[in-house]
Amino acid sequence: MLNLFRRPSVARFAILFLAATSSAAYATAPDDDAWPVSLEEASFEFTGQGHRFEAFRGRDALFIEAGAAWIEGSDFENGTIEFDLAIGEARGFSGVHFRAVSQGNSEHFYIRHHLDGKPDASQYTPVYNGLSGWQIYTGQGFAGPIDLSHNTWMHIKLEVNRDRAAVYVDSNEPSMIIDDLQRDAASGRVGFNAGNARFANIVLRSGNPTIPAAPEAESTDDSTPNTISTWRVSNPFAETAIEASTHVDEIALGITGWSSLDTTHRGIANLARLAPHRPDNTAVAAVTLNADAARTIRAQFGFSDRVRVFLNGQLLYTGSDVWTSRDYRFLGTIGFHDEVALALQEGDNELWFAVSEQFGGWGITAAIEAAPGVTVVE
């Protein structure tokens, strides 16, 4: 649904009522008709810093220095979002938020200005509690190469229908098929984010566009049959509470409650689904392992951005996968890249991953070695 009148003021309503050709951002029309957004101050709510309206390469444009422009009154669930975009060659990130149900909760597609043609030139990620999860949502349907034009206009069309979407960039052929929009389908606001980019010819349409079939899936899924599918997750707390600890318990960390969290893409649990990572940036993801006798098994895991692994309260491992922490192109994306030996005692064993977030995704995944007499307690 595209709702174009969201509690307007009396003055605003009068402008909207006059005619479709008035200076208002919207005018009433049947579903599936185009809704051009007028490039004027009244059409947007701005966040961040620095914007202006100007002419650029023959078009009226909105320039955003750093931040976002939210379309006033927009309420979009299924349909089409079209716009022209002009970017520079310097490092930057520009795109569109849609289905924004509240502040910091939306679907997000954007391009990376400086990665023309690279495998991660474009990105789709859900945003939960203000945190983008690009380190979690990688591979086909989440990131992909796009040939970008700089300092000139590109036409971008985003088609959305229920849990699927298609992105077209200067082409009638899709540049990306998103087969699995991660958030539940819901009406929400539309907004544009940018770092030194210009937008023109913004048009919204409601409807149910046909999303093309996705290419055959790449065989890059590194999940295993023994991946933990449900975690117990603690309330967040400050990383300082745990950074020097070699043995922990709930009281020492100030844990007051636990929530259940399932995994989604590639067996990864996105911890931001439960809570924002500021001001407290650390949470424990826990699982209970029952062993019929003492034995040692292996566990593979991946995380973002820092982790401390504890078995029955005792520290086993610390690691950091912070973006660019190993080299200038180290992304910190999550996969089964680390492994630890678990010396289980007979009975129940508590395996804790204390995960701290810094930037780009707050997540954990783990796979427990299949071993006779060892079970994961649900």
Secondary structure, DSSP 8 states (H G I E B T S, - for coil): -----SS--HHHHHHHHH-TTSSSS-----TTS-EE---SGGGEEEEEEEEEEEEETTEEEEEEEEEEEEETT--BSSEEEEEEEEE-SSS-EEEEEEEEEETTEEEEEEEETT-TTSTTSEEEEEEETTEE-TTTS-STTTEE------SS-EEEEEEEETTEEEEEESSSS-SEEES--SS----BEEEEEEEEEEEEEEEEEES-----------S-----TTB--EEEEE--B-GGGTTT-SB--HHHHT---EEEEE--GGG-EEGGGT---SS--EEEEEEEEEESS-EEEEEEEEEESEEEEEETTEEEEEEE--TTSSSTT-----SS-EEEEEEE-SEEEEEEEEEE--SS--EEEEEE---TTEEEE-
